[in-house]
Amino acid sequence: MSRITSDILATRPIERSLYVYSRELLNDRLNHLKSVFPAGTNHAVAIKSNSHPEVLAEITQQGCGLEAASYEEVLLAAQANCPFDKIVFDSPVKTVQEIESCAKNYPGMTINANCFEELNRLKGMMEVNVGIRINPLVDIESPGIYNVSHTGSKFGIPISQRSEIVQYALKMDNVSGLHIHAGSEIGSRVNHIKAISSVVQIAEEIASKGKKLEFIDIGGGISASLEGLESFFQALIAHSPEILNYQIITEYGRFVQTHCAFVISKVEYLLSRSETDIALIHVGADLFPREIYSSAPPHHDYLVINQEGQLKLGNEKKYDIGGPLCFSGDFLKRGIELPEIDAGDFIIITDAGANSLSMWSSHCSREEVEVKIL
Ligand SMILES: *Cc1c(COP(=O)(O)O)cnc(C)c1O
């Protein structure tokens, strides 16, 4: 990263911040997904985790699909040349008009219905493949704000309504799959596998009653660690081999995107304070809302780079890293040990690929961070 940064600084100054995204790292992740899952799996990467048009275009060029959390994201998927049969639309509030224009303009795409009321709106729409989103009611041990598998969740039809789910799947000709996305940052692999398996069992019940569904969409929710995915999938098929009777769809966001980007931001001022000096940089709650507003802030490493782009090492002191926004909570980090910082240095913030650029907040109306795709 410091090499990339010094190359960039050699050609142009960074006045505020630069968001640097690596296609190579994205491709490593997509190749890993392809190597772990059976051929024919649709890896529909969650657009909400990173919606940059060039990133989406790269994903579709690599043969992967896109998962849309809103109608606007369906449009982004189409603009990225995603084949319609690889677009998966998952909003909980799809309007009649949105559903109709999906059927008209993107035939072959998949719409996962969030509730019976939405399924009723989808009746007779043979142009689209319909999945039924199921809430497995299993504690997958996600941080509260990312956990969607409890009784108060707004996502999916509770699995306790299994017999109605089976009836709907049998009577609606366009229902061709089942969907589950149990939460993000899932902490319990065992319960995650149980949750998916419970959905596979419903598909098997539907098959035993005479209708073979086409797909099981297992959603996202795996953390960014590369070691986790292969053993997760092996454990899943050991527990629930019937899943291999269906096309699998995945919707990974954080797993694909987290490590693909970092941010370089200039230390505009170094405020000397009696307890801890404060380094003021040009990104805060605007680029990193989850870090500042949420109860489960994601992890980042912080590095210090001098004005020539060289990595500073040793000589550590405690700093608070403050953002540019005009409210007192706008601190990315408090009390972090870093090599001595001078005004004019740069802070690198790693692992900024997921849920940062796509969450840009215009509070304080600052210009959106500049992006460089390598
Ligand atoms: C957010 C979301 C995802 C992606 O979740 P990650 O934890 O980033 O993998 C996938 N599917 C749905 C329905 C989502 O809401």
The ligand as a Gaussian input file, in Angstrom:
#p B3LYP/6-31G(d) Opt

LIG

0 1
 C      -26.706000      -6.949000       2.882000
 C      -27.204000      -8.137000       2.171000
 C      -26.320000      -9.043000       1.595000
 C      -24.816000      -8.936000       1.745000
 O      -24.450000      -9.178000       3.055000
 P      -22.901000      -9.362000       3.462000
 O      -22.937000      -9.538000       4.924000
 O      -22.193000      -8.122000       3.043000
 O      -22.385000     -10.576000       2.757000
 C      -26.844000     -10.108000       0.885000
 N      -28.182000     -10.292000       0.767000
 C      -29.058000      -9.445000       1.320000
 C      -30.501000      -9.692000       1.141000
 C      -28.606000      -8.342000       2.035000
 O      -29.486000      -7.509000       2.605000

